[in-house]
Amino acid sequence: MGADLLLFLFLTLAAAAAAAGQRPSTVTVGALFTYESTIGRAARLAIELAVDDVNADNVVLAGTKLNLISHDTNCSSFLGTIEALELMEKKVIAVIGPQSSGISHVISHVVNELHVPLLSFAATDSTLSASEYPYFLRGTISDYFQMHAVASIVDYYQWKQVTAIFVDDDYGRSGVSVLGDALAAKRARISYKATIPPNSDADVITDILFRANMMESRVFAVHVNPDTGMRLFSIAKKLQMMTSGYVWIVTDWLAAVLDSSRSRDLNDMSHIQGIIFLRHHTPESDAKTKFISKWNNVARNRSIDSALNSYGFYAYDSVWIVARAIDRFLNSGQQINFSTDPKLDDSNGSTLRLSTLKIFDGGEQLLQQLLLTNITGLTGQVRFDSDRNLVQPAYDILNVGGSGSRLIGYWSNYSGLSVIYPEILYRKPPNTSTSTQRLYSVVWPGDTTTKPRGWVFPNNGQPLRVGVPNKPSFKELVSGGTGHDNVSGYNIDIFNAAIKLLPYPVSCEFISIGDGISNPNYDNIISRVSTNHLDAAVGDFSIVRNRTKIAEFTQPYIEAGLVVVAPIRRETSSAWAFLKPFTVEMWCVTGALFLFVGVVVWILEHRTNVEFRGSPQQQVGTIFWFSFSTMFFAHRQDTVTALGRFVLIIWLFVVLIINSSYTASLTSILTVQQLVTGITGIDNLIASGLPIGYQTGKFTRNYLIQELNVPESRLVPLSTVQEYADALNRGPKNGGVAAIVDEMPYVKIFLSSHCNFRIVGQEFTKEGWGFAFQRDSPLATDLSTAILELSESGQLLRIHDKWFTDPSCSSEDSGLGAVRLSLGSFWGLFMVCALICVFAVMIFFARVCWQYSKYSSSGAVEPVDAAAVTAVIVGEIQPTKPKPTRLASVKELMQFVDKKEEEIKKIMERRSSIKDTRAAGSADSSAKKVLADFKSFR
């Protein structure tokens, strides 16, 4: 048993020794980049230093040397492909590079076939996705994040249009595509794309910039190669495009150029004054400081005249990423083996020697080790997310001024724009809300700190195409035509007045839309603006929800809510007109309440007030007389009790309100006009089921159908003022309409010449009219400001008074249909009055009950004469005990209530005195008995 165990341990150790012996002494990786380029010069030395540091490390790849083979791609996709194939012949197991996104697209196909991981430190094209290029891995920040940083800057300064200037290759096109999406998410857009072909000369760039300068946007986003970029700004300055009013936002290529220049040319710096540019954010660390010092020392010894840029940091980290991945790959027991690809056989006589290209068998395993990277490098934390992008992407935002640049803030995917280091924000909860976004002040081109407006009216020789509706009626508002001389109206005057207030000239070409016979469809006109067939639409355009989704509107210059117009007639008087102010229910309840109050006052006053006493016939007459005489405040009876006076005061207040309401309603019935159809407002109109007129082409039809659920069969389209009048006069029984729903300005014009129609009910929407422009057009904002200036100066009101004339109808006809007063208007008042009456009666009967109880307890004493009282006193006769009498019947109770209160008090006083007399007689008797007993005792 012991021998077997020793044998097992021996074999295990032998196997481990054999495995250790199989670990290669050298591993070969390749590098592809352009040696003589801004990025390549910094990356070349950084890669060499990284390889030296890896080989000097005692932990990573211990016992194995990292061998690097680099090839120059010469900024050419074709040459880069050739160099990549030659590099693959040397059995490299990973490739660092290339720096160009275009070359990366081509080479990625090669490494996909040969299963060799490709780690690029400078290819930022976001379309290099893992799904299409599984063996491609980006060791720097994707342009996806850089373009979102640019969009955040545009949104921070509230610009809405951007001109994109980019190189016409994979790098440029994909970057601008992402920028367009990022701007759209912030309600901005790329208004013009200026494409620069690769290797363009100065004349081509001049022509491209000249055409871009003809557009309205003055915000330029520049995404080009370093070699093209500086020539572009030199030409832009010659074209006066680096002056006040311009905005230039440049991607990270400019940072690479400026950082790589040891002694900046002041002439070059003068071309880029005031621009904003991005640079990869790399946190400060001791390792970074030591590397910069080491890189500079070596560069000085080798007489390298360029300086280090951020891509050099990513190149250095890329070497370490590959070295650590290979180390983990070898430690897991994997072997470095290559196999032949049968698809690359030379049997067909090809002279390309493709058979020399071998498949790396461990490529998939090495790729997985690369994806597991989690280290801290010169660029910060190096780790890949699920989309194979570096985590925590961040950029420095800089502003060029003088001979250098200054930091104005940071952008990170974690917290957006900020002036705080991203590393500090990473320790807090993410917050990208608008209120937290901040940048330091910027010195813009033209040496100004005032934020540029970001656009001007385009100087392309094209006037503003303004659509104007041509209608057969309501010419006071807008009369369509072509040219300035053929358009007129209230809306046109306001538009022209606002245009004159703009700080820049705007030429307009008015385009008539419609034949002048029937109304054009207003939604179609707005659609033509959104599809760029028109630049603007001027006229009576309501600002409604569905239109604001496709066009930009100015500040409303007039309120134009919907109202209902109905026909009216003068009510003919009748012999019974005096009964019409109140409904039948109101008359009945009012009469009953009069009688009820009369009865209550009689009850309260009957026992104390002689005016409320007498025979039954007299008392009934008093109740009726008192009740109805209070209507005219002519009652002659005075109230003497507190409760009666309280009830009367409340009742007189009620009578005052009833009289006033009756008088007002009767006056209205006898003098004002009445509605023919009985329509009193929009709710009543909808419920009536009668035909409704609306203006053709306006939004009213859709509003009635979609918002108020009115059946389309009830709607009658009308176009002219005469059609309005005819339809209302005919009425629903003769093929007309019961009422018309339209906007207030049209109704004012219509009613100014038609006195037999009136607005009924209230304005039930709150729309306004505005001028329509294309989405995010800055003209809409500037014209809104101009409209506010017109309003503040009073010019808006003067234009209104010019076109909206006073109505010709007399003011005495302004009243509309008096409404009969119903119980619903007074039930609260009547209820309060009734409750007070009931409360007073309850107090009255409570007092009566108390008096009755006291009266009953005193007993009924028969009257006695004086002789009897004397006999009792002298003892001649014995007093008889009185029999108590009780009011035991309802009749006796009613008799008690009917008695005057003064009589009750007298009876109760007499009873009290008799009791006192009897008490005295009883005392005499007791004394005599005591005396007799005493005598007998003696």
Beta strands, then each sheet from edge to edge (+ up, - down):
strand 1: 26-33
strand 2: 65-72
strand 3: 95-96
strand 4: 118-120
strand 5: 136-138
strand 6: 161-167
strand 7: 189-196
strand 8: 219-223
strand 9: 247-250
strand 10: 276-280
strand 11: 338-340
strand 12: 358-360
strand 13: 374-377
strand 14: 380-383
strand 15: 394-401
strand 16: 404-412
strand 17: 416-418
strand 18: 464-469
strand 19: 508-513
strand 20: 536-537
strand 21: 552-553
strand 22: 558-559
strand 23: 562-570
strand 24: 673-675
strand 25: 692-695
strand 26: 715-718
strand 27: 739-743
strand 28: 757-760
strand 29: 768-769
strand 30: 772-773
sheet 1: 2+ 1+ 3+ 4+ 5+
sheet 2: 7+ 6+ 8+ 9+ 10+ 15- 16+ 17-
sheet 3: 11+ 12-
sheet 4: 13+ 14-
sheet 5: 19+ 18+ 20+ 30- 21+
sheet 6: 22+ 29-
sheet 7: 24+ 23- 27+ 25+ 26+
sheet 8: 24+ 23- 28+
end
